[in-house]
Amino acid sequence: MGVKALLSKPLAAYVHRKHQSWIDNPVEAQQTIFKNILHKAQHTRFGRDHGFPGIKSHADFVKAVPVRDYEGLKGYFTQVKQGEKDVLWPGKPLYLAKTSGTTSGTKYIPITRDSISNHIDGARDALLAYVFETGRSQFLDGKLIFLSGSPVLEEVGGIHTGRLSGIANHHVPGYLRTNQLPSYETNCIEDWETKLDQIIEETIDQNMTLISGIPPWVQMYFDKLIRQTGKPIKDIFPNFRLFVYGGVNFEPYRKKLFESVGRQVDSIELFPASEGFFAYQDKQNDSGLLLLLNSGIFYEFIPTEEFFNENPTRLTIGEVEVGVNYALVISSNAGLWGYSIGDTVKFTSVKPYKLIVSGRIKHFISAFGEHVIGEEVEKAMKLTMAKFTNVELIEFTVAPFVSQSHGQSYHEWLVEFARAPHNLDAFAKELDEQLQKLNSYYYDLIKGNILQQLKVTPLPPGTFREYMKSQGKLGGQNKVPRLSNDRKLADGLLKVSKLKY
């Protein structure tokens, strides 16, 4: 065992003991953060506009600070982008994380000197939690790859600006830099396919022990390696032991990815975003993610059925229940206040507080009043594939097809299979039945002949990749929306499949 692997064990034990104080006292930890961030931001423009000096309780905060998304706070973000100081947080941000928004175009999320540690320590502590639980640390002695965006930063308003993964690349601890792949030069390549070819050249003969990235892009990396060598990943990287991922639900990709590897490997799920690092999986046999309650972020939770109400219920950590879908709202030392990040979560435990990411508050289908959410379509697909064991999935998305004729509308599932079902009609029927069991509104619409059974449209291999490429969103941290309320994505995919194939 090398020095890094050896020293990580006492460090992991130390971090575990340190975290127990807030894990055992979650409400108090959140109340301390609430008071601290309000106090520090009371003289900012936002703090003055919203009466921070007079806020003494969460109830006061709810009255003073409405829930808003990026668009709702855009005026403040614009001032930050223009280089103004003391707008949302004292001084100027250390970075602006540049991310694509579905309604707001490009978003610029501030990362401050106070909040940068949230991003860096969260990822570090996830690995240390794995070491503490399993005792396995040898992966730290091998080569580690983080499939991420370019670390090249530009200046906006005098502030270093770039993709979150690129910003994080500048803060990889020194003791891991010698292990890190790909090279900085390769990471700077903007074109994903060119970059992937270079990554393969740099890693194919290395002792890769940890691989991290969004599952569909990791799968693309694996596919190219397998085509080039004719071997499964376990033979290319015999010491590959740990897969770290986040950003999307892993379940639709799990089967194919591990078949590509050729054996099971341990995995750690993370819940990162440009707005903060929120949670990580700390137990291998527990899919719940430990919510970080002492890292500069104050959390609020809105029951999803109330989210679009004028005055929705805003719960704090001590008021949430297991099994309920909540929209996640944060206020933080990055200068985000009553900010809806767009994700929905569901708690799996409250001792300690663990959750799963259940979907996106805006990613649902309710073209006919069914309000089908991402968690439901992914679970329906998982249950269906459990019955059709020969099927392998690459990617899918769901969109409504609205007909002018009564009873002729339906949900269209556009699916890219690695191995398609022998009987597509039977597969679609099973998928529809599973969705009916999961969503009572959808069941009523089917039984009432308002909707037809869903249709599965198989897409040729490479369609999603070509579509993402055409939108300038190939690779990095870009994700395909699982659900849409319109036909824009579906029609784009169909157009690409006809043009290309």
C-alpha positions, 0 to 999 in steps of 0.5 A: 500500500502506498503512502497516499492510501495509507495516510487517507485512513486516519484522515477519513476517520478524523473527517468522520468524527468531525461530521458526527457533530452536525449529523447528530445535531442537524437542526442546530447546525442549520440554524447556525448557518442561517444566522451566520449567512444573514449576518454576513450579508446584511449590508449587501445590496440584497440584504438591504433590499430585503431587510436582513438586519430585522430578520430574527426567525425563519418566519421573518425570512419567508416574509422578506425573501420570496422563492425565486429562480435564476430569472427572478434574481437576474437583476442582481446577477447582472450587477455581479457580472458587471463587476459591482461589489457587495451585491449578493455577498460581501465583495466580489465572487471568486468565480462565476460558474457558467451553466446552460439554463433552459429558460434564462440562456447562459447562467452565471452562478457566483462562487465566493471565497466562503463557498468554494470549500463547499464544492471542494470539500464535498467531493473530497469527503465523499471519497474519505467516507468511502475509505472509512466505511470500506477500508479500501484506499488503494485506488488513491495510489493509481491513476484517477480520471475526472471527465469534465469540462475545460479548465480554461477560464475567461473574465467577466466583470473582472471575475474568473468565469468557466464551467464548474468542473473546470473551476474545480479542476484548479482546486484538485489537492496537490497530493492528487495532482500527480495521479490525475488524468487527463493532462491539463492540455487535453482537458482544455480541448473544447471539442468533446470528440477530439478531447475523448480521443486524446483522453483515450490515448493518455489513459489506455495504458495507465493504471486507472483505479478511479473513473468519475463523470456523468454516466452517459459520457463515461459510457461513451469513453468506455465504448471507444476503449472497447472498440479500439482494444476489443477488450472489456474495461476490466481487462484494459484497467484491471485495477479499476475499482471505483466509479464516481458519478452525479448529475443524472439518475444512474439506474437507466445506465447501470446495466450497460455500463457494468456490462462494459466493465465486465464486473461490478465495481464500487460506486459513489453517487454525488449531488453537485451543482453550480449552486453548491455541493449538496450531498453524497453517498456515504454507504455502499449498501444505501442509495440515500445521499447524506445531506451536508447540513454544515457547509454554508448552505441553508435548505428549505423544502417545498412540497412539489404540489405546492411549488407553483402556489403563490405562498407555498409552504417552506419547510426547514430540515426538522420539518421534512418527512420521509417519502415526500417529494420536495422542491429544493430551495437554498440560501448560501454563502455564495449569495443565493437567497431563496433560490430554487435550484430546480431539483426535486428530492425525496428523503429516505431517512431523517436519522441521519438526513439522507435523500435521493434526487427524484427529478426536476421541478420543471421537467414533467409532462402534464400536457393532459393533466397527468403530471408525470415526473422524472422519477416515475418514468425512470422507475417504469423503465427500470421495472420494464427492463427487469422483465425484458432482460435482453434489453440494453439502454443508451438514452431516452427522453419522453415527450407528449404527442397532442392530437387534434382527434379525441383519444389519439394523443399519447406519450412518445418515448424516444429510446436509443437502445444498445440492444432493442427488445425483440418485441417492441410492442410488448415492451411498450405495453409493459412500460405503459402498464408500469407507468399507470401503476406509478401515476394514478392520473396517467392511469385515469387518462388511459382508462378514460380513453383520453390518452392512447398507450404510450409509443416507443420510437427507437432511435439509431445508435448515436442519435442523442450524441449527434443531437447534443453535438448539434446543440453545442452540448456534447460531453462535459456536464451536459445532460439530456432532459428526461421529460419535456412538455413540448416537442422541441427535443423530440422533433430535434432528435427525429430530425437528426435521426433522419438526416444522419441515418 
